[in-house]
Amino acid sequence: MTKNTDPNTAYRTTQQTLALILAGGQGSRLFELTKWRAKPAVPFGGKFRIIDFALSNCINSGIKRVGVITQYKSHSLVRHITRGWSGNREFGESVEILPASKRTGDGWYEGTADAVYQNLDIIRTHRAEQVLILGGDHIYKMDYGTMLSWHREVNADITVSCIEVSTDEARGSFGVVQVDDKGRVIGFAEKPQEPAEIPGKPGRVLASMGNYVFTTRFLYDRLIEDTDNPDSSHDFGKDIIPKAVGNCEIFAHTLGGTDTNDDSYTYWRDVGTLDAFWDANIELVDFAPELDLYDKVWPIYTYQAQLPAAKFVHDTDTRRGMAVNCIVSGGCLISGASLRRSILFSNVHARSYSHIEESVVLPDVTIERNCTIRNAIIDTGCKIPANTSIGVDADEDRANGFRVTDRGITLVTPDQLGQNLHLLR
């Protein structure tokens, strides 16, 4: 089957689409990193937030109407969106924030499907022909126009965005899709312990990315039907998609290429654990990382305050402000500290004689003198006291109240340091 690549058709399709980004998730596997923020608001890659990737994909794909559905501790997320993603209504561009507001009853959002259902009155005002449902908590580049064109070409009711992953990676973590030779979905299991492998590809499965295209009228009917079902958990992956298999025209669109799909971008990461979050950030300091943040064809947009350039000072045998294989953002001051294979977000100050290796340092962190930090994630606003060691001795880190993963990545937050930034008493 040949995919429709007519750019005019793709453009018309994106203009007739409303995108809804589900950004209300807690991200509990990130532990203290999401204690005070929703997972989509977590900083990533030196200057971005996780949600910037889904939003940038929409803009780059030509989708001008976007709604962001929020719920869990959304203040920093809402602030980020209002500062950097207000859109240009003169040209029909808009990014609307859709918070949980008991629009249809007394309850908050009970699941991903319920979150969309509770905003049906707003969705109807857009009169879109397709609704694109997106997760707001993954790192990836994707041309949604390609998937939308595929959805129309095969006359689908639902199109599920998929990517190949290993069986071990999918087990208990992702929805797993089975398809026939035409790309039609013939099986869907949400986070199975024994994922069905792709025929002819042992050890590989087709995983749902949590992104769906719905023909709008069909979406309305399924959401209303789901809401009226008292036994439903009101979730797309657990309820809507499995029930649709065999009962409607549901197709898969595969990121990275199949017989029917051939997108240019193949990078996709679920940064839902501390180890995965650390990995995805540290990979960016490599010479040619798989995720190219310097790609001018498909840029990632964000909001960032106007800051001075990063500055490195002191150059003697005993102290030298230096960074090797690092990403250092605006407002950083490296005063006689040495950095290797690390990412420093904006406004990080690292003082003399401190050494930072393979660490992710989020914004507004101060690292005082004579500190050693390795294999760590340092959360926003931390003030690391002089002579502190982090990531050197896991037992010592745990004794100090820090969280250490099984792989030895140490998470440090202001609360763990006794620097209460949120609930001052």
C-alpha positions in Angstrom: 0.0 0.0 0.0 1.4 3.4 -1.0 1.4 6.2 1.5 -0.1 9.6 0.4 2.8 12.0 0.5 1.1 14.9 -1.3 2.2 18.0 0.7 -1.0 19.9 -0.1 -3.1 17.0 1.3 -0.9 16.8 4.4 -1.3 20.6 4.9 -5.0 20.5 4.5 -5.2 17.6 7.0 -3.2 19.4 9.7 -5.3 22.5 9.3 -8.4 20.4 10.0 -6.9 18.8 13.1 -7.2 19.7 16.8 -4.4 18.4 19.0 -4.9 17.6 22.6 -1.9 17.0 24.8 -2.5 14.9 27.9 -0.3 16.7 30.5 -1.8 15.9 33.8 0.4 12.9 34.7 2.1 12.6 38.1 5.1 10.7 36.9 5.4 8.7 40.1 8.4 6.7 38.9 10.4 9.9 39.0 9.8 10.0 42.7 10.9 13.4 44.3 11.6 14.9 40.9 7.8 15.2 40.4 6.8 15.9 44.0 6.1 19.6 43.1 5.6 19.5 39.4 3.8 17.4 36.7 6.0 15.1 34.6 5.6 17.2 31.4 7.0 20.2 33.3 10.2 18.4 34.2 13.3 20.2 32.6 15.1 18.3 29.9 18.1 18.8 27.6 19.6 22.0 29.1 16.8 24.5 28.4 13.6 22.7 27.6 10.7 21.1 29.4 9.4 17.6 28.4 6.2 19.0 27.0 8.1 21.2 24.6 8.7 18.2 22.3 5.0 17.4 21.8 4.3 21.1 21.4 7.1 21.6 18.9 6.0 18.6 16.9 2.6 20.2 16.6 4.0 23.5 15.4 6.5 21.9 13.0 3.7 19.6 11.6 1.6 22.6 10.8 -1.0 22.0 13.5 -2.2 25.4 14.8 -4.8 24.5 17.3 -3.6 22.8 20.5 -5.2 22.1 23.8 -3.1 21.1 26.9 -5.0 19.1 29.4 -3.6 19.6 32.9 -4.4 18.3 36.4 -1.6 17.2 38.8 0.5 20.1 40.3 0.3 22.1 37.1 1.5 25.5 38.3 5.0 25.4 36.7 3.6 23.8 33.6 0.9 26.4 33.1 3.4 29.2 33.8 5.8 27.8 31.2 3.0 27.4 28.6 1.6 30.9 29.1 5.1 32.5 28.9 6.3 30.6 25.8 3.4 29.1 24.0 0.6 31.7 23.8 0.3 31.3 20.0 -0.7 34.0 17.4 -4.4 34.1 17.2 -4.3 36.5 14.2 -3.0 33.6 12.2 -5.3 31.1 13.8 -2.7 29.7 16.2 -3.7 28.9 19.8 -2.5 26.8 22.7 -5.3 26.5 25.2 -4.9 25.2 28.7 -7.7 22.9 29.8 -7.4 22.3 33.5 -9.5 19.8 35.5 -12.5 22.0 36.4 -15.5 19.6 37.0 -17.1 20.6 33.7 -19.4 17.6 33.5 -19.9 16.7 37.2 -18.4 16.7 40.6 -15.3 14.7 39.9 -11.8 15.5 38.6 -10.3 13.7 35.6 -10.6 10.0 36.3 -8.5 8.8 33.3 -7.1 9.9 30.0 -10.4 9.3 28.2 -12.4 11.0 30.9 -10.0 14.0 30.6 -11.0 14.4 27.0 -14.7 13.7 27.6 -14.9 16.5 30.2 -13.8 18.9 27.6 -16.1 17.8 24.8 -18.0 21.2 24.8 -14.7 23.0 24.1 -13.5 20.5 21.6 -16.8 20.9 19.6 -16.2 24.6 19.2 -13.1 23.9 17.0 -15.1 21.9 14.4 -12.1 19.8 13.6 -12.3 16.8 11.3 -9.7 14.8 13.3 -8.6 15.0 16.9 -5.0 14.1 17.7 -4.5 12.8 21.2 -0.9 13.1 22.4 1.0 12.1 25.5 2.9 15.1 27.0 5.6 13.1 28.7 7.9 11.6 26.0 11.0 12.9 24.2 10.8 12.5 20.5 10.5 14.2 17.1 7.6 13.2 14.8 5.8 14.7 11.8 2.1 14.3 12.9 1.1 15.3 9.3 2.4 11.9 8.0 0.3 10.0 10.5 -2.8 12.2 9.8 -2.4 11.6 6.1 -2.1 7.8 6.7 -5.2 8.0 8.8 -7.2 9.5 6.0 -5.7 7.3 3.3 -6.8 4.1 4.9 -10.1 5.6 6.0 -9.4 4.8 9.7 -11.6 5.5 12.7 -8.5 5.4 14.9 -4.8 5.4 14.1 -2.4 4.3 16.8 1.2 5.7 16.7 3.7 2.9 17.4 7.4 2.2 17.6 9.4 -1.0 17.8 11.0 -1.7 21.1 12.5 -4.8 22.8 10.3 -7.3 24.5 12.1 -6.6 27.9 11.5 -2.8 27.5 7.8 -3.3 26.7 7.1 -5.8 29.4 4.7 -4.2 31.9 5.4 -0.7 30.6 3.8 -0.1 27.2 0.7 -1.0 25.3 1.6 -3.7 22.7 0.0 -3.7 19.3 -0.4 -6.6 16.8 -1.1 -5.7 13.1 -1.8 -7.6 9.9 0.1 -7.1 6.6 -2.0 -4.0 5.8 -1.3 -2.2 9.1 -4.7 -2.9 10.6 -4.6 -3.5 14.3 -5.7 -7.0 15.2 -4.6 -7.1 18.8 -3.9 -4.6 21.6 -2.8 -5.4 25.2 -2.1 -2.7 27.8 1.2 -3.3 29.6 1.3 -7.1 29.3 3.8 -9.2 31.1 4.2 -11.4 28.1 4.2 -9.0 25.1 3.3 -10.5 21.6 6.4 -10.3 19.4 6.4 -9.0 15.8 6.2 -12.0 13.4 9.7 -12.7 12.1 11.4 -10.4 14.6 12.0 -12.4 17.8 12.6 -10.2 20.8 10.9 -7.2 19.2 7.4 -5.8 19.8 5.3 -3.0 18.4 4.6 -0.6 21.3 2.0 2.1 21.4 3.5 5.6 21.9 0.3 6.8 23.5 -0.6 9.0 20.5 -3.9 8.5 18.6 -5.7 10.0 15.7 -9.5 9.9 15.9 -12.1 10.8 13.3 -13.9 13.4 15.4 -17.5 12.0 15.2 -16.2 8.6 16.1 -14.3 10.0 19.1 -17.4 11.7 20.4 -19.4 8.4 20.2 -16.7 6.3 21.9 -16.2 8.8 24.7 -19.9 9.0 25.5 -20.2 5.2 25.4 -17.2 4.8 27.7 -18.6 7.4 30.2 -21.9 5.5 30.4 -20.0 2.3 31.2 -19.7 1.9 35.0 -17.1 -0.8 34.7 -14.7 1.3 32.6 -11.6 3.0 34.1 -12.0 5.7 31.4 -8.6 5.3 29.9 -7.6 5.2 26.2 -5.0 2.4 26.6 -7.0 0.3 29.0 -10.5 0.8 27.6 -11.1 2.8 24.4 -8.4 1.2 22.2 -8.8 -2.5 23.3 -12.6 -2.3 22.8 -12.2 -0.8 19.4 -10.1 -3.7 18.0 -12.3 -5.8 15.8 -15.2 -3.4 16.1 -13.9 -0.5 13.9 -11.3 0.5 11.4 -8.2 0.9 13.6 -4.7 1.1 12.0 -1.2 1.5 13.3 1.3 4.1 12.1 4.9 3.2 12.9 7.6 5.7 13.7 10.7 4.8 11.9 9.4 2.8 9.0 7.4 -0.2 8.0 6.0 -1.3 4.6 3.4 1.5 4.9 5.1 4.2 7.0 8.5 5.8 6.5 9.0 8.7 8.9 12.4 10.4 9.0 12.7 10.5 12.8 13.1 7.3 14.8 14.1 8.7 18.2 11.6 8.2 21.0 12.3 7.9 24.8 10.0 7.3 27.7 11.8 9.2 30.5 9.5 7.9 33.1 12.2 6.6 35.5 15.2 8.3 37.0 17.6 6.1 35.2 15.9 6.7 31.8 15.8 10.4 32.5 19.5 10.5 33.3 20.3 8.4 30.3 18.4 10.5 27.8 20.0 13.7 29.1 23.6 12.4 29.3 23.3 10.9 25.8 23.0 14.5 24.5 26.6 15.4 25.3 27.9 12.7 22.9 29.5 13.9 19.6 26.6 12.9 17.5 23.7 12.0 19.7 20.6 10.3 18.3 18.5 13.2 19.3 19.8 16.3 17.5 18.8 19.4 19.4 20.6 21.5 16.8 18.4 20.4 14.0 17.3 23.5 12.0 14.7 21.6 10.0 12.8 20.3 13.0 13.6 22.7 15.9 12.5 22.3 19.4 10.9 25.5 20.8 10.7 26.6 24.4 10.5 29.6 26.7 13.6 30.7 28.4 14.4 33.9 30.3 16.8 36.4 28.7 20.1 35.5 30.4 23.8 36.3 29.9 26.0 33.8 28.2 27.7 31.1 30.2 31.0 32.2 31.7 34.1 30.3 32.7 36.7 31.9 35.0 40.1 31.1 36.6 42.9 29.3 34.8 45.7 28.2 37.1 47.2 24.8 37.8 45.1 24.4 41.0 41.7 25.7 39.8 40.4 26.0 36.2 36.9 26.8 35.1 36.4 24.2 32.3 33.9 21.9 30.7 34.6 18.8 28.5 31.8 17.2 26.5 29.2 19.2 28.3 26.1 21.3 27.6 26.1 24.5 29.6 23.1 26.9 29.4 22.8 30.6 29.7 23.3 32.3 33.0 25.8 29.7 34.2 29.0 30.8 36.0 31.7 28.2 36.2 34.2 29.7 38.7 37.2 27.4 38.9 35.1 24.2 38.7 35.6 21.4 36.3 32.8 19.6 34.4 32.9 16.4 32.3 30.0 14.8 30.4 27.4 16.8 32.2 24.4 19.0 31.5 24.0 22.3 33.3 20.6 24.1 32.9 20.3 27.9 33.2 21.7 29.9 36.2 23.9 27.1 37.6 26.9 28.4 39.6 29.7 26.0 40.3 32.4 27.3 42.6 36.2 26.6 42.8 37.7 23.2 43.2 34.4 21.4 42.6 34.3 18.5 40.1 31.1 17.5 38.3 31.0 14.3 36.1 28.1 12.7 34.2 25.5 14.6 36.1 22.3 16.5 35.2 22.1 19.8 37.0 18.7 21.5 36.7 18.2 25.3 36.8 19.2 27.7 39.6 21.5 25.3 41.4 24.5 26.6 43.4 27.4 24.2 44.0 29.8 25.5 46.6 33.6 24.9 46.8 35.3 21.5 47.0 32.3 19.4 46.0 32.5 16.2 44.1 29.3 15.2 42.1 29.1 12.1 39.9 26.2 10.2 38.2 23.7 12.5 39.8 20.5 14.5 39.1 20.5 17.7 41.0 17.0 19.3 41.2 16.1 22.9 40.6 17.1 25.3 43.3 19.4 23.1 45.3 22.2 24.8 47.2 25.0 22.2 47.6 27.1 23.0 50.6 30.9 23.1 50.4 32.8 19.8 50.7 29.8 17.7 49.7 30.3 14.4 47.9 27.4 13.0 45.9 27.5 9.9 43.8 30.8 8.7 45.3 29.4 6.4 48.0 25.9 5.1 47.5 25.5 4.1 51.2 26.6 7.6 52.2 24.1 9.1 49.8 21.3 7.1 51.2 22.4 8.0 54.8 22.2 11.6 53.8 18.6 11.2 52.7 19.2 11.2 48.9 17.5 8.7 46.6 19.8 6.2 44.8 18.6 4.0 42.0 19.6 0.4 41.6 22.0 1.5 38.8 23.6 4.0 41.2 22.1 7.3 39.9 21.6 9.7 42.8 18.8 12.2 43.0 19.2 15.3 45.2 16.3 17.7 45.8 16.1 20.8 48.0 13.8 19.0 50.4 16.4 16.3 50.9 18.9 19.0 51.8 16.5 20.6 54.3 16.1 23.6 52.0 12.3 23.7 52.0 11.3 25.9 49.1 7.6 24.9 49.0 6.1 24.5 52.4 7.8 27.1 54.5 6.5 27.1 58.1 
